[in-house]
Structures are given as structure tokens and as C-alpha cells.
Amino acid sequence: QVQLVESGGGSVQAGGSLTLSCAASGYTYGHYCMGWFRQAPGKEREGVAHIYTRDLNTYYTDSVKGRFTISLNNFKNTLYLQMNSLKPEDTAMYYCAADRTHYCPIPDYNYWGQGTQVTVSS
């Protein structure tokens, strides 16, 4: 019964920054893998960044390394994705996801948010 709600999307110029937030609720004790995915028109869904609540280890796809940072604020029950140096190819619908699991990252998650649109213009 985990519920995830994303926010923070919008339109920015290339080179700009955005921070996405994902508010989580309804979860119970356990180890969770949490992540951000994105999907652009005509492309498959892509895992962008992941974080494991057990050890706070993080994982990034090569195209965003050094530009994006995933973090978790346990006090606020919120997952973040700080995106810097945005490029037009980052344009996509971004989704927050979570799953109770003994390992991370994972390709498929049981719980998903509704998505938030990020548009980067040149």
C-alpha cells in the first residue's frame, strides 16, 4: 500500500537545474530500494538513479553521473533527485518508484508514482 507522489517538474533552459521530490507514505518497516525512472516519447523506460535504504548506497545510469544526485530524507519521508546541467535529451516524464527488497538496484518496482514532466529546451 505504498503511495508515492512526485513534484518539482517543469520547463528549464539547457544548463539549468531542477529538483524533483517524491513523498512516500503507507510503507512499513523493511529494506527498500527506491529510484527515479524516466520515459521519453519513442523510448523505453530508463532507470536514472536508485538508492537502497539499508546502506544508502546509490546507483546512476552513465548518462547522468556527475550531474544528478539522488538522496533520501528519512525525517520527511521524501526522496529527491537533484538535476544539474540539464540537457535537452533529459526531457522526459520522470517517475518515482519503490519496492521492498533484499537487494538494489532492481529493474522493476511494485510501487510507482504518477510522474512529473521535465522539459529542457535548447
C-alpha positions in Angstrom: 0.0 0.0 0.0 2.9 2.3 -0.6 1.9 5.6 -2.2 4.3 7.9 -4.0 3.7 11.4 -5.2 6.2 13.3 -7.3 6.5 17.0 -7.7 9.0 19.6 -8.9 8.9 19.1 -12.6 8.8 21.9 -15.1 10.5 23.6 -18.0 14.0 24.9 -18.0 16.7 26.0 -20.3 19.7 23.8 -21.2 22.3 24.0 -18.4 19.7 24.8 -15.8 18.7 22.8 -12.7 15.6 21.2 -11.2 15.0 19.3 -8.0 12.3 16.6 -8.1 10.6 15.4 -4.9 8.8 12.2 -4.1 6.7 12.0 -1.0 6.2 8.4 0.3 3.5 7.1 2.6 1.9 3.8 3.6 5.1 1.8 3.9 6.1 -0.5 6.7 9.4 -1.5 8.2 11.8 -3.1 5.8 14.6 -2.6 3.4 13.5 -0.6 0.3 15.1 0.1 -3.0 13.9 3.5 -4.2 14.6 5.0 -7.6 13.8 7.5 -10.3 12.9 6.4 -13.8 12.2 8.4 -16.9 10.5 7.8 -20.2 10.6 10.0 -23.3 8.4 9.7 -26.3 9.5 6.8 -28.5 11.9 5.4 -25.9 11.8 2.7 -23.4 11.6 3.4 -19.7 15.1 4.1 -18.3 16.3 3.7 -14.7 18.0 7.0 -13.8 19.1 6.7 -10.2 18.5 4.4 -7.2 19.2 4.3 -3.5 19.0 1.5 -1.0 17.6 2.4 2.4 19.6 -0.3 4.1 23.0 1.1 3.4 22.2 4.3 1.5 24.3 3.1 -1.5 23.4 4.9 -4.7 23.4 3.9 -8.4 23.3 6.0 -11.5 23.0 5.4 -15.2 26.1 6.6 -17.0 24.4 9.5 -18.8 23.6 11.3 -15.6 26.6 10.6 -13.5 28.2 13.8 -12.2 25.0 15.8 -13.0 22.2 14.1 -11.0 22.1 13.3 -7.3 19.6 11.0 -5.5 19.1 11.4 -1.8 16.6 10.4 0.9 15.4 12.4 3.8 14.0 9.9 6.4 12.6 12.6 8.6 10.4 14.0 5.8 9.8 10.6 4.1 10.9 12.2 0.9 13.1 11.1 -2.0 14.9 13.7 -4.1 16.5 13.9 -7.4 18.8 17.0 -7.8 19.3 17.6 -11.5 22.1 19.9 -12.7 23.5 20.8 -16.1 20.3 19.7 -17.8 20.3 18.7 -21.4 17.5 18.6 -24.0 17.9 14.8 -24.0 16.9 14.8 -20.3 13.4 15.7 -21.4 11.0 13.0 -20.2 8.3 12.0 -17.8 10.0 11.2 -14.5 8.6 8.6 -12.1 9.4 7.8 -8.5 9.4 4.1 -7.6 9.9 1.9 -4.6 10.0 -1.8 -3.6 10.6 -3.8 -0.5 13.6 -6.0 -1.4 16.8 -7.5 -0.2 18.9 -6.0 -3.0 19.3 -2.9 -5.0 19.1 -1.7 -7.8 16.3 -3.7 -9.4 14.8 -3.3 -12.8 11.1 -3.5 -11.8 9.3 -2.0 -8.8 6.0 -2.7 -7.3 5.1 0.9 -6.3 5.0 3.8 -8.7 4.1 7.5 -8.6 2.1 9.3 -11.2 5.0 11.0 -12.8 6.2 14.6 -13.3 7.2 16.2 -16.6 10.6 17.6 -17.1 11.2 19.6 -20.3 14.6 21.0 -21.2 14.8 23.5 -24.1 17.9 24.4 -26.1 
